[in-house]
């Protein structure tokens, strides 16, 4: 069986509570998910673990497919340039692994439903 992992990516904050909230959310998702062998949070800046180290951990554990989910509301520089560049480097280092970048969180079709539910 081909193992697969998903890395949830957040920016990373100087505020520990913000990082902790993200990690807790990913842990809850991990407990409910049945599709991935490995699920972990990673941070783009300021906090560890970083994206590359989590991807490397998954590869060492046998992942042949790694999916990246950018937990960003908008498609700024990090979503359009920084994360794709990190994945490009990973592809060069591990060509045997299938890397897939999902659309960022803010592109989800369900965002409007969540907001409407919260305000009504």
Biopython code that builds the backbone (N, CA, C, O; Angstrom):
import numpy as np
from Bio.PDB.StructureBuilder import StructureBuilder

atoms = [
    (1, "UNK", "N", (0.835, -1.184, 0.000)),
    (1, "UNK", "CA", (0.000, 0.000, 0.000)),
    (1, "UNK", "C", (0.881, 1.248, 0.000)),
    (1, "UNK", "O", (1.831, 1.358, 0.774)),
    (2, "UNK", "N", (0.548, 2.169, -0.871)),
    (2, "UNK", "CA", (1.307, 3.416, -0.969)),
    (2, "UNK", "C", (0.879, 4.369, 0.137)),
    (2, "UNK", "O", (-0.291, 4.740, 0.235)),
    (3, "UNK", "N", (1.814, 4.751, 0.948)),
    (3, "UNK", "CA", (1.509, 5.645, 2.060)),
    (3, "UNK", "C", (1.437, 7.083, 1.576)),
    (3, "UNK", "O", (2.177, 7.508, 0.689)),
    (4, "UNK", "N", (0.497, 7.833, 2.208)),
    (4, "UNK", "CA", (0.375, 9.249, 1.837)),
    (4, "UNK", "C", (0.217, 10.107, 3.084)),
    (4, "UNK", "O", (-0.311, 9.677, 4.110)),
    (5, "UNK", "N", (0.689, 11.320, 2.953)),
    (5, "UNK", "CA", (0.613, 12.249, 4.064)),
    (5, "UNK", "C", (0.079, 13.588, 3.615)),
    (5, "UNK", "O", (0.106, 13.920, 2.430)),
    (6, "UNK", "N", (-0.406, 14.348, 4.570)),
    (6, "UNK", "CA", (-0.859, 15.702, 4.299)),
    (6, "UNK", "C", (-0.226, 16.639, 5.329)),
    (6, "UNK", "O", (-0.183, 16.353, 6.525)),
    (7, "UNK", "N", (0.259, 17.763, 4.816)),
    (7, "UNK", "CA", (0.879, 18.774, 5.669)),
    (7, "UNK", "C", (0.012, 20.024, 5.605)),
    (7, "UNK", "O", (-0.191, 20.600, 4.536)),
    (8, "UNK", "N", (-0.491, 20.429, 6.751)),
    (8, "UNK", "CA", (-1.253, 21.671, 6.851)),
    (8, "UNK", "C", (-0.252, 22.785, 7.143)),
    (8, "UNK", "O", (0.530, 22.697, 8.090)),
    (9, "UNK", "N", (-0.286, 23.825, 6.327)),
    (9, "UNK", "CA", (0.710, 24.888, 6.424)),
    (9, "UNK", "C", (0.076, 26.175, 6.928)),
    (9, "UNK", "O", (-0.901, 26.664, 6.361)),
    (10, "UNK", "N", (0.645, 26.717, 8.002)),
    (10, "UNK", "CA", (0.255, 28.034, 8.499)),
    (10, "UNK", "C", (1.468, 28.948, 8.409)),
    (10, "UNK", "O", (2.595, 28.488, 8.221)),
    (11, "UNK", "N", (1.229, 30.229, 8.543)),
    (11, "UNK", "CA", (2.328, 31.189, 8.457)),
    (11, "UNK", "C", (3.311, 31.017, 9.593)),
    (11, "UNK", "O", (4.519, 30.966, 9.366)),
    (12, "UNK", "N", (2.812, 30.926, 10.808)),
    (12, "UNK", "CA", (3.648, 30.920, 12.001)),
    (12, "UNK", "C", (3.570, 32.299, 12.637)),
    (12, "UNK", "O", (3.595, 33.316, 11.943)),
    (13, "UNK", "N", (3.478, 32.325, 13.933)),
    (13, "UNK", "CA", (3.276, 33.578, 14.653)),
    (13, "UNK", "C", (4.250, 33.707, 15.816)),
    (13, "UNK", "O", (4.707, 32.707, 16.370)),
    (14, "UNK", "N", (4.559, 34.934, 16.175)),
    (14, "UNK", "CA", (5.346, 35.181, 17.382)),
    (14, "UNK", "C", (4.524, 34.866, 18.626)),
    (14, "UNK", "O", (5.073, 34.641, 19.705)),
    (15, "UNK", "N", (3.206, 34.853, 18.464)),
    (15, "UNK", "CA", (2.310, 34.556, 19.584)),
    (15, "UNK", "C", (2.104, 33.045, 19.671)),
    (15, "UNK", "O", (1.533, 32.426, 18.773)),
    (16, "UNK", "N", (2.575, 32.479, 20.754)),
    (16, "UNK", "CA", (2.508, 31.030, 20.940)),
    (16, "UNK", "C", (1.075, 30.509, 20.886)),
    (16, "UNK", "O", (0.829, 29.426, 20.354)),
    (17, "UNK", "N", (0.136, 31.266, 21.429)),
    (17, "UNK", "CA", (-1.265, 30.829, 21.446)),
    (17, "UNK", "C", (-1.812, 30.617, 20.033)),
    (17, "UNK", "O", (-2.568, 29.676, 19.790)),
    (18, "UNK", "N", (-1.434, 31.480, 19.121)),
    (18, "UNK", "CA", (-1.875, 31.353, 17.729)),
    (18, "UNK", "C", (-1.351, 30.061, 17.110)),
    (18, "UNK", "O", (-2.098, 29.339, 16.448)),
    (19, "UNK", "N", (-0.089, 29.772, 17.321)),
    (19, "UNK", "CA", (0.499, 28.539, 16.791)),
    (19, "UNK", "C", (-0.137, 27.314, 17.428)),
    (19, "UNK", "O", (-0.374, 26.303, 16.767)),
    (20, "UNK", "N", (-0.410, 27.421, 18.722)),
    (20, "UNK", "CA", (-1.026, 26.316, 19.459)),
    (20, "UNK", "C", (-2.426, 26.010, 18.918)),
    (20, "UNK", "O", (-2.799, 24.845, 18.784)),
    (21, "UNK", "N", (-3.195, 27.049, 18.610)),
    (21, "UNK", "CA", (-4.539, 26.854, 18.046)),
    (21, "UNK", "C", (-4.475, 26.079, 16.735)),
    (21, "UNK", "O", (-5.281, 25.182, 16.492)),
    (22, "UNK", "N", (-3.512, 26.433, 15.899)),
    (22, "UNK", "CA", (-3.359, 25.753, 14.609)),
    (22, "UNK", "C", (-2.990, 24.287, 14.814)),
    (22, "UNK", "O", (-3.569, 23.404, 14.181)),
    (23, "UNK", "N", (-2.042, 24.031, 15.686)),
    (23, "UNK", "CA", (-1.619, 22.654, 15.966)),
    (23, "UNK", "C", (-2.787, 21.834, 16.507)),
    (23, "UNK", "O", (-2.978, 20.687, 16.101)),
    (24, "UNK", "N", (-3.567, 22.409, 17.417)),
    (24, "UNK", "CA", (-4.725, 21.700, 17.973)),
    (24, "UNK", "C", (-5.758, 21.388, 16.889)),
    (24, "UNK", "O", (-6.337, 20.302, 16.879)),
    (25, "UNK", "N", (-5.990, 22.336, 15.976)),
    (25, "UNK", "CA", (-6.933, 22.091, 14.887)),
    (25, "UNK", "C", (-6.463, 20.919, 14.024)),
    (25, "UNK", "O", (-7.252, 20.034, 13.690)),
    (26, "UNK", "N", (-5.181, 20.915, 13.666)),
    (26, "UNK", "CA", (-4.649, 19.829, 12.838)),
    (26, "UNK", "C", (-4.737, 18.502, 13.584)),
    (26, "UNK", "O", (-5.041, 17.476, 12.975)),
    (27, "UNK", "N", (-4.479, 18.503, 14.876)),
    (27, "UNK", "CA", (-4.592, 17.266, 15.664)),
    (27, "UNK", "C", (-6.025, 16.741, 15.665)),
    (27, "UNK", "O", (-6.237, 15.532, 15.573)),
    (28, "UNK", "N", (-7.004, 17.629, 15.769)),
    (28, "UNK", "CA", (-8.417, 17.203, 15.720)),
    (28, "UNK", "C", (-8.764, 16.627, 14.353)),
    (28, "UNK", "O", (-9.464, 15.619, 14.260)),
    (29, "UNK", "N", (-8.276, 17.264, 13.293)),
    (29, "UNK", "CA", (-8.505, 16.746, 11.943)),
    (29, "UNK", "C", (-7.881, 15.361, 11.815)),
    (29, "UNK", "O", (-8.486, 14.450, 11.250)),
    (30, "UNK", "N", (-6.695, 15.210, 12.331)),
    (30, "UNK", "CA", (-5.981, 13.942, 12.260)),
    (30, "UNK", "C", (-6.769, 12.810, 12.918)),
    (30, "UNK", "O", (-6.777, 11.682, 12.424)),
    (31, "UNK", "N", (-7.430, 13.118, 14.033)),
    (31, "UNK", "CA", (-8.204, 12.105, 14.743)),
    (31, "UNK", "C", (-9.447, 11.673, 13.970)),
    (31, "UNK", "O", (-9.943, 10.562, 14.160)),
    (32, "UNK", "N", (-9.952, 12.546, 13.099)),
    (32, "UNK", "CA", (-11.180, 12.252, 12.363)),
    (32, "UNK", "C", (-10.938, 11.743, 10.950)),
    (32, "UNK", "O", (-11.847, 11.185, 10.337)),
    (33, "UNK", "N", (-9.736, 11.923, 10.420)),
    (33, "UNK", "CA", (-9.436, 11.574, 9.032)),
    (33, "UNK", "C", (-9.111, 10.097, 8.876)),
    (33, "UNK", "O", (-8.472, 9.491, 9.736)),
    (34, "UNK", "N", (-9.564, 9.527, 7.756)),
    (34, "UNK", "CA", (-9.258, 8.130, 7.434)),
    (34, "UNK", "C", (-8.492, 7.992, 6.127)),
    (34, "UNK", "O", (-8.212, 6.871, 5.702)),
    (35, "UNK", "N", (-8.144, 9.099, 5.478)),
    (35, "UNK", "CA", (-7.540, 9.033, 4.152)),
    (35, "UNK", "C", (-6.021, 9.085, 4.140)),
    (35, "UNK", "O", (-5.395, 8.621, 3.187)),
    (36, "UNK", "N", (-5.421, 9.642, 5.181)),
    (36, "UNK", "CA", (-3.977, 9.856, 5.181)),
    (36, "UNK", "C", (-3.293, 9.025, 6.257)),
    (36, "UNK", "O", (-3.826, 8.832, 7.350)),
    (37, "UNK", "N", (-2.104, 8.541, 5.927)),
    (37, "UNK", "CA", (-1.304, 7.789, 6.891)),
    (37, "UNK", "C", (-0.597, 8.729, 7.868)),
    (37, "UNK", "O", (-0.380, 8.393, 9.032)),
    (38, "UNK", "N", (-0.245, 9.915, 7.367)),
    (38, "UNK", "CA", (0.476, 10.891, 8.174)),
    (38, "UNK", "C", (-0.184, 12.255, 8.025)),
    (38, "UNK", "O", (-0.491, 12.680, 6.911)),
    (39, "UNK", "N", (-0.400, 12.936, 9.132)),
    (39, "UNK", "CA", (-0.996, 14.279, 9.123)),
    (39, "UNK", "C", (-0.233, 15.114, 10.143)),
    (39, "UNK", "O", (-0.106, 14.738, 11.308)),
    (40, "UNK", "N", (0.276, 16.261, 9.678)),
    (40, "UNK", "CA", (1.032, 17.112, 10.599)),
    (40, "UNK", "C", (0.909, 18.570, 10.205)),
    (40, "UNK", "O", (0.685, 18.887, 9.036)),
    (41, "UNK", "N", (1.054, 19.458, 11.177)),
    (41, "UNK", "CA", (1.146, 20.882, 10.872)),
    (41, "UNK", "C", (2.587, 21.255, 10.553)),
    (41, "UNK", "O", (3.532, 20.598, 10.990)),
    (42, "UNK", "N", (2.732, 22.334, 9.777)),
    (42, "UNK", "CA", (4.055, 22.914, 9.519)),
    (42, "UNK", "C", (3.871, 24.417, 9.391)),
    (42, "UNK", "O", (2.769, 24.912, 9.152)),
    (43, "UNK", "N", (4.969, 25.122, 9.556)),
    (43, "UNK", "CA", (4.910, 26.573, 9.516)),
    (43, "UNK", "C", (5.877, 27.119, 8.473)),
    (43, "UNK", "O", (6.954, 26.570, 8.240)),
    (44, "UNK", "N", (5.462, 28.201, 7.865)),
    (44, "UNK", "CA", (6.275, 28.838, 6.836)),
    (44, "UNK", "C", (7.395, 29.659, 7.455)),
    (44, "UNK", "O", (8.517, 29.666, 6.948)),
    (45, "UNK", "N", (7.096, 30.348, 8.542)),
    (45, "UNK", "CA", (8.081, 31.229, 9.169)),
    (45, "UNK", "C", (7.930, 31.205, 10.693)),
    (45, "UNK", "O", (6.882, 30.836, 11.223)),
    (46, "UNK", "N", (8.979, 31.597, 11.368)),
    (46, "UNK", "CA", (8.997, 31.912, 12.802)),
    (46, "UNK", "C", (8.906, 30.722, 13.748)),
    (46, "UNK", "O", (9.370, 30.820, 14.884)),
    (47, "UNK", "N", (8.333, 29.616, 13.329)),
    (47, "UNK", "CA", (8.048, 28.500, 14.232)),
    (47, "UNK", "C", (8.436, 27.185, 13.548)),
    (47, "UNK", "O", (8.414, 27.076, 12.322)),
    (48, "UNK", "N", (8.783, 26.217, 14.347)),
    (48, "UNK", "CA", (9.016, 24.879, 13.819)),
    (48, "UNK", "C", (7.848, 23.988, 14.196)),
    (48, "UNK", "O", (7.147, 24.274, 15.166)),
    (49, "UNK", "N", (7.622, 22.913, 13.450)),
    (49, "UNK", "CA", (8.448, 22.421, 12.357)),
    (49, "UNK", "C", (8.181, 23.187, 11.055)),
    (49, "UNK", "O", (7.090, 23.715, 10.840)),
    (50, "UNK", "N", (9.186, 23.232, 10.210)),
    (50, "UNK", "CA", (8.989, 23.857, 8.909)),
    (50, "UNK", "C", (8.504, 22.811, 7.902)),
    (50, "UNK", "O", (8.504, 21.612, 8.184)),
    (51, "UNK", "N", (8.099, 23.280, 6.746)),
    (51, "UNK", "CA", (7.485, 22.414, 5.727)),
    (51, "UNK", "C", (8.440, 21.315, 5.277)),
    (51, "UNK", "O", (8.068, 20.144, 5.206)),
    (52, "UNK", "N", (9.664, 21.706, 4.978)),
    (52, "UNK", "CA", (10.626, 20.740, 4.449)),
    (52, "UNK", "C", (10.930, 19.632, 5.458)),
    (52, "UNK", "O", (11.046, 18.467, 5.079)),
    (53, "UNK", "N", (11.060, 19.985, 6.740)),
    (53, "UNK", "CA", (11.378, 18.946, 7.727)),
    (53, "UNK", "C", (10.227, 17.962, 7.907)),
    (53, "UNK", "O", (10.461, 16.769, 8.101)),
    (54, "UNK", "N", (8.986, 18.446, 7.847)),
    (54, "UNK", "CA", (7.841, 17.530, 7.954)),
    (54, "UNK", "C", (7.771, 16.634, 6.717)),
    (54, "UNK", "O", (7.546, 15.429, 6.835)),
    (55, "UNK", "N", (7.961, 17.215, 5.535)),
    (55, "UNK", "CA", (7.947, 16.410, 4.306)),
    (55, "UNK", "C", (9.050, 15.347, 4.355)),
    (55, "UNK", "O", (8.821, 14.199, 3.974)),
    (56, "UNK", "N", (10.233, 15.722, 4.819)),
    (56, "UNK", "CA", (11.341, 14.772, 4.928)),
    (56, "UNK", "C", (10.993, 13.643, 5.900)),
    (56, "UNK", "O", (11.298, 12.478, 5.642)),
    (57, "UNK", "N", (10.360, 13.991, 7.009)),
    (57, "UNK", "CA", (9.921, 12.970, 7.978)),
    (57, "UNK", "C", (8.959, 11.985, 7.318)),
    (57, "UNK", "O", (9.091, 10.774, 7.493)),
    (58, "UNK", "N", (7.991, 12.503, 6.559)),
    (58, "UNK", "CA", (7.025, 11.635, 5.875)),
    (58, "UNK", "C", (7.725, 10.719, 4.866)),
    (58, "UNK", "O", (7.394, 9.538, 4.762)),
    (59, "UNK", "N", (8.684, 11.263, 4.131)),
    (59, "UNK", "CA", (9.410, 10.467, 3.130)),
    (59, "UNK", "C", (10.186, 9.347, 3.819)),
    (59, "UNK", "O", (10.185, 8.209, 3.349)),
    (60, "UNK", "N", (10.843, 9.663, 4.923)),
    (60, "UNK", "CA", (11.588, 8.647, 5.688)),
    (60, "UNK", "C", (10.641, 7.550, 6.173)),
    (60, "UNK", "O", (11.025, 6.382, 6.237)),
    (61, "UNK", "N", (9.402, 7.922, 6.514)),
    (61, "UNK", "CA", (8.405, 6.945, 6.977)),
    (61, "UNK", "C", (7.748, 6.188, 5.822)),
    (61, "UNK", "O", (6.902, 5.325, 6.054)),
    (62, "UNK", "N", (8.128, 6.502, 4.582)),
    (62, "UNK", "CA", (7.634, 5.740, 3.442)),
    (62, "UNK", "C", (6.547, 6.393, 2.616)),
    (62, "UNK", "O", (5.952, 5.729, 1.768)),
    (63, "UNK", "N", (6.266, 7.665, 2.829)),
    (63, "UNK", "CA", (5.221, 8.329, 2.040)),
    (63, "UNK", "C", (5.645, 8.431, 0.578)),
    (63, "UNK", "O", (6.765, 8.836, 0.267)),
    (64, "UNK", "N", (4.738, 8.059, -0.300)),
    (64, "UNK", "CA", (4.971, 8.179, -1.737)),
    (64, "UNK", "C", (4.137, 9.314, -2.333)),
    (64, "UNK", "O", (4.319, 9.686, -3.492)),
    (65, "UNK", "N", (3.226, 9.856, -1.533)),
    (65, "UNK", "CA", (2.408, 11.001, -1.945)),
    (65, "UNK", "C", (2.274, 11.935, -0.752)),
    (65, "UNK", "O", (1.892, 11.523, 0.343)),
    (66, "UNK", "N", (2.596, 13.205, -0.988)),
    (66, "UNK", "CA", (2.470, 14.205, 0.070)),
    (66, "UNK", "C", (1.646, 15.366, -0.468)),
    (66, "UNK", "O", (1.962, 15.953, -1.503)),
    (67, "UNK", "N", (0.588, 15.678, 0.256)),
    (67, "UNK", "CA", (-0.338, 16.748, -0.108)),
    (67, "UNK", "C", (-0.095, 17.919, 0.842)),
    (67, "UNK", "O", (0.156, 17.732, 2.033)),
    (68, "UNK", "N", (-0.175, 19.126, 0.292)),
    (68, "UNK", "CA", (0.028, 20.341, 1.088)),
    (68, "UNK", "C", (-1.251, 21.163, 1.084)),
    (68, "UNK", "O", (-1.814, 21.442, 0.025)),
    (69, "UNK", "N", (-1.710, 21.550, 2.269)),
    (69, "UNK", "CA", (-2.919, 22.360, 2.405)),
    (69, "UNK", "C", (-2.547, 23.683, 3.067)),
    (69, "UNK", "O", (-2.363, 23.739, 4.283)),
    (70, "UNK", "N", (-2.435, 24.752, 2.269)),
    (70, "UNK", "CA", (-2.098, 26.059, 2.837)),
    (70, "UNK", "C", (-3.287, 26.646, 3.607)),
    (70, "UNK", "O", (-4.339, 26.920, 3.030)),
    (71, "UNK", "N", (-3.107, 26.829, 4.889)),
    (71, "UNK", "CA", (-4.155, 27.392, 5.734)),
    (71, "UNK", "C", (-4.006, 28.913, 5.734)),
    (71, "UNK", "O", (-3.677, 29.534, 6.744)),
    (72, "UNK", "N", (-4.261, 29.479, 4.563)),
    (72, "UNK", "CA", (-4.160, 30.919, 4.344)),
    (72, "UNK", "C", (-5.480, 31.398, 3.773)),
    (72, "UNK", "O", (-6.074, 30.729, 2.927)),
    (73, "UNK", "N", (-5.940, 32.549, 4.230)),
    (73, "UNK", "CA", (-7.215, 33.070, 3.769)),
    (73, "UNK", "C", (-7.133, 33.638, 2.355)),
    (73, "UNK", "O", (-8.063, 33.486, 1.563)),
    (74, "UNK", "N", (-6.024, 34.288, 2.045)),
    (74, "UNK", "CA", (-5.890, 34.927, 0.733)),
    (74, "UNK", "C", (-4.652, 34.428, 0.002)),
    (74, "UNK", "O", (-3.749, 33.843, 0.600)),
    (75, "UNK", "N", (-4.630, 34.672, -1.298)),
    (75, "UNK", "CA", (-3.536, 34.160, -2.138)),
    (75, "UNK", "C", (-2.443, 35.208, -2.313)),
    (75, "UNK", "O", (-2.257, 35.744, -3.406)),
    (76, "UNK", "N", (-1.734, 35.493, -1.253)),
    (76, "UNK", "CA", (-0.626, 36.428, -1.318)),
    (76, "UNK", "C", (0.662, 35.737, -1.733)),
    (76, "UNK", "O", (0.646, 34.639, -2.290)),
    (77, "UNK", "N", (1.761, 36.393, -1.456)),
    (77, "UNK", "CA", (3.094, 35.915, -1.859)),
    (77, "UNK", "C", (3.399, 34.513, -1.323)),
    (77, "UNK", "O", (3.982, 33.689, -2.028)),
    (78, "UNK", "N", (3.012, 34.253, -0.101)),
    (78, "UNK", "CA", (3.309, 32.930, 0.474)),
    (78, "UNK", "C", (2.607, 31.820, -0.302)),
    (78, "UNK", "O", (3.201, 30.779, -0.582)),
    (79, "UNK", "N", (1.349, 32.045, -0.644)),
    (79, "UNK", "CA", (0.568, 31.030, -1.365)),
    (79, "UNK", "C", (1.018, 30.923, -2.824)),
    (79, "UNK", "O", (1.116, 29.820, -3.360)),
    (80, "UNK", "N", (1.286, 32.033, -3.454)),
    (80, "UNK", "CA", (1.599, 32.036, -4.887)),
    (80, "UNK", "C", (3.057, 31.739, -5.201)),
    (80, "UNK", "O", (3.359, 31.184, -6.258)),
    (81, "UNK", "N", (3.973, 32.103, -4.291)),
    (81, "UNK", "CA", (5.396, 31.973, -4.613)),
    (81, "UNK", "C", (6.154, 31.087, -3.616)),
    (81, "UNK", "O", (6.787, 30.107, -4.009)),
    (82, "UNK", "N", (6.085, 31.434, -2.337)),
    (82, "UNK", "CA", (6.937, 30.762, -1.347)),
    (82, "UNK", "C", (6.658, 29.269, -1.215)),
    (82, "UNK", "O", (7.581, 28.458, -1.298)),
    (83, "UNK", "N", (5.405, 28.902, -1.012)),
    (83, "UNK", "CA", (5.071, 27.477, -0.837)),
    (83, "UNK", "C", (5.349, 26.692, -2.123)),
    (83, "UNK", "O", (5.949, 25.619, -2.046)),
    (84, "UNK", "N", (4.935, 27.184, -3.311)),
    (84, "UNK", "CA", (5.303, 26.446, -4.535)),
    (84, "UNK", "C", (6.812, 26.273, -4.716)),
    (84, "UNK", "O", (7.253, 25.244, -5.228)),
    (85, "UNK", "N", (7.610, 27.260, -4.305)),
    (85, "UNK", "CA", (9.063, 27.124, -4.420)),
    (85, "UNK", "C", (9.610, 26.052, -3.495)),
    (85, "UNK", "O", (10.527, 25.319, -3.866)),
    (86, "UNK", "N", (9.058, 25.955, -2.299)),
    (86, "UNK", "CA", (9.482, 24.892, -1.371)),
    (86, "UNK", "C", (9.148, 23.527, -1.960)),
    (86, "UNK", "O", (9.957, 22.602, -1.891)),
    (87, "UNK", "N", (7.958, 23.403, -2.537)),
    (87, "UNK", "CA", (7.544, 22.128, -3.141)),
    (87, "UNK", "C", (8.411, 21.800, -4.355)),
    (87, "UNK", "O", (8.759, 20.641, -4.577)),
    (88, "UNK", "N", (8.754, 22.808, -5.129)),
    (88, "UNK", "CA", (9.648, 22.603, -6.282)),
    (88, "UNK", "C", (10.975, 22.016, -5.817)),
    (88, "UNK", "O", (11.483, 21.073, -6.424)),
    (89, "UNK", "N", (11.540, 22.568, -4.744)),
    (89, "UNK", "CA", (12.792, 22.040, -4.200)),
    (89, "UNK", "C", (12.624, 20.599, -3.715)),
    (89, "UNK", "O", (13.502, 19.764, -3.930)),
    (90, "UNK", "N", (11.511, 20.312, -3.069)),
    (90, "UNK", "CA", (11.261, 18.945, -2.602)),
    (90, "UNK", "C", (11.159, 17.971, -3.773)),
    (90, "UNK", "O", (11.653, 16.846, -3.693)),
    (91, "UNK", "N", (10.521, 18.402, -4.859)),
    (91, "UNK", "CA", (10.414, 17.543, -6.054)),
    (91, "UNK", "C", (11.782, 17.197, -6.617)),
    (91, "UNK", "O", (12.013, 16.075, -7.067)),
    (92, "UNK", "N", (12.681, 18.164, -6.590)),
    (92, "UNK", "CA", (14.043, 17.920, -7.089)),
    (92, "UNK", "C", (14.793, 16.963, -6.177)),
    (92, "UNK", "O", (15.569, 16.132, -6.650)),
    (93, "UNK", "N", (14.571, 17.073, -4.878)),
    (93, "UNK", "CA", (15.272, 16.227, -3.913)),
    (93, "UNK", "C", (14.680, 14.825, -3.810)),
    (93, "UNK", "O", (15.390, 13.872, -3.487)),
    (94, "UNK", "N", (13.382, 14.696, -4.083)),
    (94, "UNK", "CA", (12.716, 13.392, -3.947)),
    (94, "UNK", "C", (11.781, 13.165, -5.140)),
    (94, "UNK", "O", (10.560, 13.204, -4.986)),
    (95, "UNK", "N", (12.348, 12.930, -6.325)),
    (95, "UNK", "CA", (11.516, 12.781, -7.526)),
    (95, "UNK", "C", (10.590, 11.566, -7.502)),
    (95, "UNK", "O", (9.644, 11.493, -8.287)),
    (96, "UNK", "N", (10.853, 10.620, -6.614)),
    (96, "UNK", "CA", (10.021, 9.416, -6.527)),
    (96, "UNK", "C", (8.718, 9.660, -5.767)),
    (96, "UNK", "O", (7.837, 8.800, -5.740)),
    (97, "UNK", "N", (8.600, 10.837, -5.151)),
    (97, "UNK", "CA", (7.418, 11.164, -4.364)),
    (97, "UNK", "C", (6.516, 12.095, -5.167)),
    (97, "UNK", "O", (6.985, 13.021, -5.830)),
    (98, "UNK", "N", (5.223, 11.833, -5.094)),
    (98, "UNK", "CA", (4.230, 12.695, -5.746)),
    (98, "UNK", "C", (3.826, 13.787, -4.760)),
    (98, "UNK", "O", (3.241, 13.500, -3.715)),
    (99, "UNK", "N", (4.138, 15.041, -5.091)),
    (99, "UNK", "CA", (3.788, 16.185, -4.261)),
    (99, "UNK", "C", (2.615, 16.918, -4.892)),
    (99, "UNK", "O", (2.621, 17.186, -6.093)),
    (100, "UNK", "N", (1.608, 17.243, -4.086)),
    (100, "UNK", "CA", (0.415, 17.918, -4.599)),
    (100, "UNK", "C", (0.076, 19.116, -3.718)),
    (100, "UNK", "O", (-0.056, 18.985, -2.501)),
    (101, "UNK", "N", (-0.061, 20.270, -4.337)),
    (101, "UNK", "CA", (-0.438, 21.485, -3.629)),
    (101, "UNK", "C", (-1.926, 21.735, -3.828)),
    (101, "UNK", "O", (-2.381, 21.943, -4.952)),
    (102, "UNK", "N", (-2.680, 21.713, -2.738)),
    (102, "UNK", "CA", (-4.109, 21.991, -2.797)),
    (102, "UNK", "C", (-4.342, 23.502, -2.815)),
    (102, "UNK", "O", (-3.458, 24.266, -2.429)),
    (103, "UNK", "N", (-5.522, 23.941, -3.258)),
    (103, "UNK", "CA", (-5.853, 25.365, -3.152)),
    (103, "UNK", "C", (-5.854, 25.788, -1.679)),
    (103, "UNK", "O", (-6.173, 24.990, -0.798)),
    (104, "UNK", "N", (-5.501, 27.028, -1.427)),
    (104, "UNK", "CA", (-5.462, 27.530, -0.056)),
    (104, "UNK", "C", (-6.867, 27.576, 0.540)),
    (104, "UNK", "O", (-7.866, 27.601, -0.180)),
    (105, "UNK", "N", (-6.917, 27.585, 1.859)),
    (105, "UNK", "CA", (-8.162, 27.543, 2.624)),
    (105, "UNK", "C", (-9.190, 28.563, 2.141)),
    (105, "UNK", "O", (-10.373, 28.243, 2.028)),
    (106, "UNK", "N", (-8.752, 29.774, 1.859)),
    (106, "UNK", "CA", (-9.666, 30.837, 1.445)),
    (106, "UNK", "C", (-10.392, 30.571, 0.140)),
    (106, "UNK", "O", (-11.371, 31.252, -0.166)),
    (107, "UNK", "N", (-9.936, 29.598, -0.638)),
    (107, "UNK", "CA", (-10.602, 29.237, -1.893)),
    (107, "UNK", "C", (-11.723, 28.216, -1.691)),
    (107, "UNK", "O", (-12.439, 27.882, -2.635)),
    (108, "UNK", "N", (-11.873, 27.725, -0.469)),
    (108, "UNK", "CA", (-12.889, 26.715, -0.203)),
    (108, "UNK", "C", (-14.276, 27.247, -0.541)),
    (108, "UNK", "O", (-14.610, 28.387, -0.219)),
    (109, "UNK", "N", (-15.067, 26.423, -1.182)),
    (109, "UNK", "CA", (-16.442, 26.779, -1.532)),
    (109, "UNK", "C", (-17.332, 26.870, -0.294)),
    (109, "UNK", "O", (-18.453, 27.372, -0.374)),
    (110, "UNK", "N", (-16.848, 26.394, 0.833)),
    (110, "UNK", "CA", (-17.685, 26.355, 2.034)),
    (110, "UNK", "C", (-17.483, 27.562, 2.948)),
    (110, "UNK", "O", (-18.177, 27.691, 3.956)),
    (111, "UNK", "N", (-16.554, 28.435, 2.615)),
    (111, "UNK", "CA", (-16.278, 29.602, 3.463)),
    (111, "UNK", "C", (-17.545, 30.432, 3.681)),
    (111, "UNK", "O", (-17.857, 30.820, 4.806)),
    (112, "UNK", "N", (-18.266, 30.696, 2.597)),
    (112, "UNK", "CA", (-19.484, 31.513, 2.721)),
    (112, "UNK", "C", (-20.498, 30.855, 3.648)),
    (112, "UNK", "O", (-21.160, 31.531, 4.435)),
    (113, "UNK", "N", (-20.616, 29.532, 3.551)),
    (113, "UNK", "CA", (-21.549, 28.810, 4.420)),
    (113, "UNK", "C", (-21.155, 28.958, 5.888)),
    (113, "UNK", "O", (-22.011, 29.151, 6.752)),
    (114, "UNK", "N", (-19.864, 28.866, 6.162)),
    (114, "UNK", "CA", (-19.381, 29.006, 7.532)),
    (114, "UNK", "C", (-19.693, 30.392, 8.062)),
    (114, "UNK", "O", (-20.195, 30.537, 9.176)),
    (115, "UNK", "N", (-19.399, 31.415, 7.265)),
    (115, "UNK", "CA", (-19.650, 32.787, 7.695)),
    (115, "UNK", "C", (-21.139, 33.027, 7.915)),
    (115, "UNK", "O", (-21.523, 33.626, 8.919)),
    (116, "UNK", "N", (-21.972, 32.574, 7.003)),
    (116, "UNK", "CA", (-23.415, 32.745, 7.151)),
    (116, "UNK", "C", (-23.929, 32.033, 8.400)),
    (116, "UNK", "O", (-24.792, 32.551, 9.108)),
    (117, "UNK", "N", (-23.397, 30.851, 8.661)),
    (117, "UNK", "CA", (-23.793, 30.114, 9.857)),
    (117, "UNK", "C", (-23.386, 30.878, 11.122)),
    (117, "UNK", "O", (-24.135, 30.922, 12.098)),
    (118, "UNK", "N", (-22.208, 31.471, 11.092)),
    (118, "UNK", "CA", (-21.736, 32.214, 12.272)),
    (118, "UNK", "C", (-22.492, 33.509, 12.531)),
    (118, "UNK", "O", (-22.633, 33.928, 13.680)),
    (119, "UNK", "N", (-22.977, 34.142, 11.479)),
    (119, "UNK", "CA", (-23.610, 35.458, 11.657)),
    (119, "UNK", "C", (-25.124, 35.407, 11.753)),
    (119, "UNK", "O", (-25.762, 36.411, 12.067)),
    (120, "UNK", "N", (-25.700, 34.251, 11.487)),
    (120, "UNK", "CA", (-27.169, 34.129, 11.540)),
    (120, "UNK", "C", (-27.638, 33.340, 12.753)),
    (120, "UNK", "O", (-28.839, 33.150, 12.940)),
]
sb = StructureBuilder()
sb.init_structure("model")
sb.init_model(0)
sb.init_chain("A")
sb.init_seg("    ")
for serial, (resi, resn, name, xyz) in enumerate(atoms, 1):
    if name == "N":
        sb.init_residue(resn, " ", resi, " ")
    sb.init_atom(name, np.array(xyz, "f"), 0.0, 1.0, " ", f" {name:<3s}", serial, name[0])
structure = sb.get_structure()
